[in-house]
């Protein structure tokens, strides 16, 4: 008679696979995606310069006519819609990971901007907005004039070097103060 070693983890793994298969049988294959999976917002990049902000949004495959951009002094709202293609094909569609529908992204700005002077460019699926900062929020640079003032302290130069007795006297003063 042969001895067989009992491997409990192998049995647990077998039970786990059987339970996964059981739940997969009761779950429909083409279930609707959850609302969390359907929401999508474009990726953005916000850079600041001395005079303005540059906001870039990645919007691949969307038409400029399907975008709505609203700019206030405090933020930018980008909304739009990915439209599904209206092609009629003979084959069945088994799986599609394309996203269709509307989206909206609101980007708050750290300082106020001049929203009536915004410049926009939409090239190759990248939306670029140049948002000039409000004049009151731009950093103010003040030039300091040093005329009549000295930048470095003036040291009095002497022609003679200190002698050893003067150095000893200085050391004696420190010794007296320490005592």
Phi and psi in degrees as GROMACS dihedral restraints (atoms count N, CA, C in turn):
[ dihedral_restraints ]
;  ai    aj    ak    al  type     phi  dphi    fc
    3     4     5     6     1   -93.8    20    10
    4     5     6     7     1   142.4    20    10
    6     7     8     9     1   -88.7    20    10
    7     8     9    10     1   133.6    20    10
    9    10    11    12     1  -115.1    20    10
   10    11    12    13     1   126.9    20    10
   12    13    14    15     1   -79.7    20    10
   13    14    15    16     1   138.8    20    10
   15    16    17    18     1   -83.7    20    10
   16    17    18    19     1   128.0    20    10
   18    19    20    21     1  -118.7    20    10
   19    20    21    22     1    93.2    20    10
   21    22    23    24     1   -63.1    20    10
   22    23    24    25     1   -35.1    20    10
   24    25    26    27     1   -68.9    20    10
   25    26    27    28     1   -30.6    20    10
   27    28    29    30     1   -67.8    20    10
   28    29    30    31     1   -36.9    20    10
   30    31    32    33     1   -69.5    20    10
   31    32    33    34     1   -37.7    20    10
   33    34    35    36     1   -64.4    20    10
   34    35    36    37     1   -40.9    20    10
   36    37    38    39     1   -65.1    20    10
   37    38    39    40     1   -39.6    20    10
   39    40    41    42     1   -64.2    20    10
   40    41    42    43     1   -43.3    20    10
   42    43    44    45     1   -63.0    20    10
   43    44    45    46     1   -40.4    20    10
   45    46    47    48     1   -62.4    20    10
   46    47    48    49     1   -43.5    20    10
   48    49    50    51     1   -63.7    20    10
   49    50    51    52     1   -38.7    20    10
   51    52    53    54     1   -66.9    20    10
   52    53    54    55     1   -40.4    20    10
   54    55    56    57     1   -66.1    20    10
   55    56    57    58     1   -40.8    20    10
   57    58    59    60     1   -59.8    20    10
   58    59    60    61     1   -42.2    20    10
   60    61    62    63     1   -65.8    20    10
   61    62    63    64     1   -38.5    20    10
   63    64    65    66     1   -63.0    20    10
   64    65    66    67     1   -45.5    20    10
   66    67    68    69     1   -70.0    20    10
   67    68    69    70     1   -32.2    20    10
   69    70    71    72     1   -66.9    20    10
   70    71    72    73     1   -32.2    20    10
   72    73    74    75     1   -68.4    20    10
   73    74    75    76     1   -31.8    20    10
   75    76    77    78     1   -88.5    20    10
   76    77    78    79     1   -11.3    20    10
   78    79    80    81     1   -94.3    20    10
   79    80    81    82     1   128.8    20    10
   81    82    83    84     1   -66.5    20    10
   82    83    84    85     1   146.5    20    10
   84    85    86    87     1   -69.7    20    10
   85    86    87    88     1   -43.2    20    10
   87    88    89    90     1  -103.6    20    10
   88    89    90    91     1    57.5    20    10
   90    91    92    93     1   -75.7    20    10
   91    92    93    94     1   149.8    20    10
   93    94    95    96     1   -68.3    20    10
   94    95    96    97     1   145.9    20    10
   96    97    98    99     1   -68.3    20    10
   97    98    99   100     1   149.7    20    10
   99   100   101   102     1   -70.1    20    10
  100   101   102   103     1   157.9    20    10
  102   103   104   105     1   -59.8    20    10
  103   104   105   106     1   -30.0    20    10
  105   106   107   108     1   -67.1    20    10
  106   107   108   109     1   -37.7    20    10
  108   109   110   111     1   -72.4    20    10
  109   110   111   112     1   -26.0    20    10
  111   112   113   114     1   -82.0    20    10
  112   113   114   115     1   -24.5    20    10
  114   115   116   117     1   -73.9    20    10
  115   116   117   118     1   140.8    20    10
  117   118   119   120     1  -146.8    20    10
  118   119   120   121     1   138.7    20    10
  120   121   122   123     1  -131.0    20    10
  121   122   123   124     1   145.6    20    10
  123   124   125   126     1   -69.7    20    10
  124   125   126   127     1   148.5    20    10
  126   127   128   129     1   -74.8    20    10
  127   128   129   130     1   142.6    20    10
  129   130   131   132     1  -127.5    20    10
  130   131   132   133     1   165.1    20    10
  132   133   134   135     1  -139.3    20    10
  133   134   135   136     1   127.8    20    10
  135   136   137   138     1  -123.9    20    10
  136   137   138   139     1   117.8    20    10
  138   139   140   141     1  -117.0    20    10
  139   140   141   142     1   144.7    20    10
  141   142   143   144     1  -113.6    20    10
  142   143   144   145     1   138.1    20    10
  144   145   146   147     1  -119.1    20    10
  145   146   147   148     1  -174.4    20    10
  147   148   149   150     1   -63.0    20    10
  148   149   150   151     1   -36.5    20    10
  150   151   152   153     1  -110.8    20    10
  151   152   153   154     1   -16.6    20    10
  153   154   155   156     1  -155.6    20    10
  154   155   156   157     1   174.8    20    10
  156   157   158   159     1  -109.1    20    10
  157   158   159   160     1   147.2    20    10
  159   160   161   162     1  -120.5    20    10
  160   161   162   163     1   114.7    20    10
  162   163   164   165     1  -106.5    20    10
  163   164   165   166     1   124.2    20    10
  165   166   167   168     1  -118.1    20    10
  166   167   168   169     1   134.5    20    10
  168   169   170   171     1  -125.3    20    10
  169   170   171   172     1   136.8    20    10
  171   172   173   174     1   -92.6    20    10
  172   173   174   175     1   113.0    20    10
  174   175   176   177     1  -131.3    20    10
  175   176   177   178     1    69.4    20    10
  177   178   179   180     1   -71.0    20    10
  178   179   180   181     1   139.0    20    10
  180   181   182   183     1    75.1    20    10
  181   182   183   184     1    10.7    20    10
  183   184   185   186     1  -106.4    20    10
  184   185   186   187     1   145.9    20    10
  186   187   188   189     1   -86.0    20    10
  187   188   189   190     1   145.0    20    10
  189   190   191   192     1   -61.1    20    10
  190   191   192   193     1   -28.8    20    10
  192   193   194   195     1   -70.6    20    10
  193   194   195   196     1   -18.1    20    10
  195   196   197   198     1   -93.0    20    10
  196   197   198   199     1     8.3    20    10
  198   199   200   201     1  -103.6    20    10
  199   200   201   202     1   144.8    20    10
  201   202   203   204     1  -129.6    20    10
  202   203   204   205     1   116.4    20    10
  204   205   206   207     1  -117.1    20    10
  205   206   207   208     1   123.7    20    10
  207   208   209   210     1  -124.7    20    10
  208   209   210   211     1   131.7    20    10
  210   211   212   213     1  -122.9    20    10
  211   212   213   214     1   125.2    20    10
  213   214   215   216     1  -109.9    20    10
  214   215   216   217     1   179.1    20    10
  216   217   218   219     1   -67.4    20    10
  217   218   219   220     1   -22.5    20    10
  219   220   221   222     1  -106.7    20    10
  220   221   222   223     1   -12.7    20    10
  222   223   224   225     1  -171.1    20    10
  223   224   225   226     1   175.9    20    10
  225   226   227   228     1  -127.2    20    10
  226   227   228   229     1   136.1    20    10
  228   229   230   231     1  -118.5    20    10
  229   230   231   232     1   123.7    20    10
  231   232   233   234     1  -117.9    20    10
  232   233   234   235     1   121.2    20    10
  234   235   236   237     1  -135.2    20    10
  235   236   237   238     1   158.1    20    10
  237   238   239   240     1  -174.5    20    10
  238   239   240   241     1  -170.4    20    10
  240   241   242   243     1  -146.7    20    10
  241   242   243   244     1   132.5    20    10
  243   244   245   246     1   -90.3    20    10
  244   245   246   247     1   117.9    20    10
  246   247   248   249     1   -93.2    20    10
  247   248   249   250     1   140.2    20    10
  249   250   251   252     1   -77.5    20    10
  250   251   252   253     1   151.0    20    10
  252   253   254   255     1   -75.9    20    10
  253   254   255   256     1   141.1    20    10
  255   256   257   258     1  -100.8    20    10
  256   257   258   259     1    45.1    20    10
  258   259   260   261     1   -88.6    20    10
  259   260   261   262     1   141.6    20    10
  261   262   263   264     1  -108.2    20    10
  262   263   264   265     1   114.0    20    10
  264   265   266   267     1  -116.0    20    10
  265   266   267   268     1   158.5    20    10
  267   268   269   270     1   -77.6    20    10
  268   269   270   271     1   -28.3    20    10
  270   271   272   273     1   -79.6    20    10
  271   272   273   274     1   160.4    20    10
  273   274   275   276     1   -85.8    20    10
  274   275   276   277     1   149.0    20    10
  276   277   278   279     1   -96.0    20    10
  277   278   279   280     1   114.4    20    10
  279   280   281   282     1   -89.7    20    10
  280   281   282   283     1   -33.9    20    10
  282   283   284   285     1  -153.8    20    10
  283   284   285   286     1   136.7    20    10
  285   286   287   288     1  -140.1    20    10
  286   287   288   289     1   126.9    20    10
  288   289   290   291     1  -107.8    20    10
  289   290   291   292     1     9.0    20    10
  291   292   293   294     1   -70.6    20    10
  292   293   294   295     1   147.5    20    10
  294   295   296   297     1  -104.3    20    10
  295   296   297   298     1   129.8    20    10
  297   298   299   300     1  -123.9    20    10
  298   299   300   301     1   151.3    20    10
  300   301   302   303     1   122.3    20    10
  301   302   303   304     1  -171.0    20    10
  303   304   305   306     1   -96.4    20    10
  304   305   306   307     1   160.2    20    10
  306   307   308   309     1  -144.3    20    10
  307   308   309   310     1   163.4    20    10
  309   310   311   312     1  -152.8    20    10
  310   311   312   313     1   136.1    20    10
  312   313   314   315     1  -134.5    20    10
  313   314   315   316     1   125.7    20    10
  315   316   317   318     1  -111.9    20    10
  316   317   318   319     1   126.8    20    10
  318   319   320   321     1  -116.1    20    10
  319   320   321   322     1   110.4    20    10
  321   322   323   324     1   -75.5    20    10
  322   323   324   325     1   145.7    20    10
  324   325   326   327     1  -105.7    20    10
  325   326   327   328     1   146.1    20    10
  327   328   329   330     1   -71.1    20    10
  328   329   330   331     1   -26.9    20    10
  330   331   332   333     1  -135.7    20    10
  331   332   333   334     1   165.0    20    10
  333   334   335   336     1   -69.7    20    10
  334   335   336   337     1   149.8    20    10
  336   337   338   339     1  -124.4    20    10
  337   338   339   340     1   169.0    20    10
  339   340   341   342     1   -92.7    20    10
  340   341   342   343     1    92.7    20    10
  342   343   344   345     1   -71.4    20    10
  343   344   345   346     1   -10.4    20    10
  345   346   347   348     1   -88.7    20    10
  346   347   348   349     1    -0.8    20    10
  348   349   350   351     1  -122.7    20    10
  349   350   351   352     1    28.1    20    10
  351   352   353   354     1   -76.3    20    10
  352   353   354   355     1   138.6    20    10
  354   355   356   357     1  -113.9    20    10
  355   356   357   358     1   138.6    20    10
  357   358   359   360     1  -125.9    20    10
  358   359   360   361     1   147.7    20    10
  360   361   362   363     1  -144.0    20    10
  361   362   363   364     1   133.1    20    10
  363   364   365   366     1  -127.8    20    10
  364   365   366   367     1   100.5    20    10
  366   367   368   369     1  -132.1    20    10
  367   368   369   370     1   130.6    20    10
  369   370   371   372     1    53.6    20    10
  370   371   372   373     1    39.1    20    10
  372   373   374   375     1    79.1    20    10
  373   374   375   376     1     7.6    20    10
  375   376   377   378     1  -114.1    20    10
  376   377   378   379     1   118.8    20    10
  378   379   380   381     1   -92.1    20    10
  379   380   381   382     1   125.3    20    10
  381   382   383   384     1  -118.9    20    10
  382   383   384   385     1   120.5    20    10
  384   385   386   387     1  -114.0    20    10
  385   386   387   388     1   127.7    20    10
  387   388   389   390     1  -101.9    20    10
  388   389   390   391     1   115.2    20    10
  390   391   392   393     1  -113.1    20    10
  391   392   393   394     1   102.1    20    10
  393   394   395   396     1   -68.8    20    10
  394   395   396   397     1   135.5    20    10
  396   397   398   399     1   -69.4    20    10
  397   398   399   400     1   150.9    20    10
  399   400   401   402     1   -64.5    20    10
  400   401   402   403     1   145.3    20    10
  402   403   404   405     1   -58.9    20    10
  403   404   405   406     1   -37.1    20    10
  405   406   407   408     1   -69.3    20    10
  406   407   408   409     1   -21.0    20    10
  408   409   410   411     1   -98.5    20    10
  409   410   411   412     1    -1.2    20    10
  411   412   413   414     1   -75.1    20    10
  412   413   414   415     1   145.0    20    10
  414   415   416   417     1   -66.5    20    10
  415   416   417   418     1   135.5    20    10
  417   418   419   420     1   -95.8    20    10
  418   419   420   421     1   129.7    20    10
  420   421   422   423     1  -110.5    20    10
  421   422   423   424     1   126.3    20    10
  423   424   425   426     1  -115.0    20    10
  424   425   426   427     1   127.2    20    10
  426   427   428   429     1   -85.9    20    10
  427   428   429   430     1   125.3    20    10
  429   430   431   432     1   -94.8    20    10
  430   431   432   433     1   124.7    20    10
  432   433   434   435     1   -91.4    20    10
  433   434   435   436     1   125.9    20    10
  435   436   437   438     1  -100.6    20    10
  436   437   438   439     1    19.3    20    10
  438   439   440   441     1   -67.5    20    10
  439   440   441   442     1   129.3    20    10
  441   442   443   444     1    86.0    20    10
  442   443   444   445     1   -10.7    20    10
  444   445   446   447     1  -111.1    20    10
  445   446   447   448     1   151.4    20    10
  447   448   449   450     1   -98.6    20    10
  448   449   450   451     1   138.2    20    10
  450   451   452   453     1   -83.5    20    10
  451   452   453   454     1   -30.4    20    10
  453   454   455   456     1  -119.7    20    10
  454   455   456   457     1   146.3    20    10
  456   457   458   459     1   -67.8    20    10
  457   458   459   460     1   143.7    20    10
  459   460   461   462     1   -90.7    20    10
  460   461   462   463     1   126.0    20    10
  462   463   464   465     1   -98.9    20    10
  463   464   465   466     1   137.6    20    10
  465   466   467   468     1   -79.7    20    10
  466   467   468   469     1   126.4    20    10
  468   469   470   471     1   -96.1    20    10
  469   470   471   472     1   138.3    20    10
  471   472   473   474     1  -117.8    20    10
  472   473   474   475     1   149.6    20    10
  474   475   476   477     1   -80.4    20    10
  475   476   477   478     1   -21.3    20    10
  477   478   479   480     1  -104.4    20    10
  478   479   480   481     1   142.6    20    10
  480   481   482   483     1   -85.4    20    10
  481   482   483   484     1   151.1    20    10
  483   484   485   486     1   -64.4    20    10
  484   485   486   487     1   142.1    20    10
  486   487   488   489     1   -89.2    20    10
  487   488   489   490     1   168.5    20    10
  489   490   491   492     1   -63.7    20    10
  490   491   492   493     1   -40.7    20    10
  492   493   494   495     1   -61.9    20    10
  493   494   495   496     1   -36.2    20    10
  495   496   497   498     1   -65.3    20    10
  496   497   498   499     1   -39.2    20    10
  498   499   500   501     1   -65.2    20    10
  499   500   501   502     1   -37.6    20    10
  501   502   503   504     1   -67.5    20    10
  502   503   504   505     1   -38.8    20    10
  504   505   506   507     1   -62.1    20    10
  505   506   507   508     1   -41.3    20    10
  507   508   509   510     1   -62.4    20    10
  508   509   510   511     1   -42.2    20    10
  510   511   512   513     1   -66.1    20    10
  511   512   513   514     1   -36.4    20    10
  513   514   515   516     1   -64.6    20    10
  514   515   516   517     1   -36.7    20    10
  516   517   518   519     1   -63.3    20    10
  517   518   519   520     1   -42.6    20    10
  519   520   521   522     1   -64.5    20    10
  520   521   522   523     1   -37.3    20    10
  522   523   524   525     1   -67.9    20    10
  523   524   525   526     1   -37.3    20    10
  525   526   527   528     1   -67.6    20    10
  526   527   528   529     1   -39.1    20    10
  528   529   530   531     1   -68.9    20    10
  529   530   531   532     1   -33.9    20    10
  531   532   533   534     1   -72.9    20    10
  532   533   534   535     1   -27.7    20    10
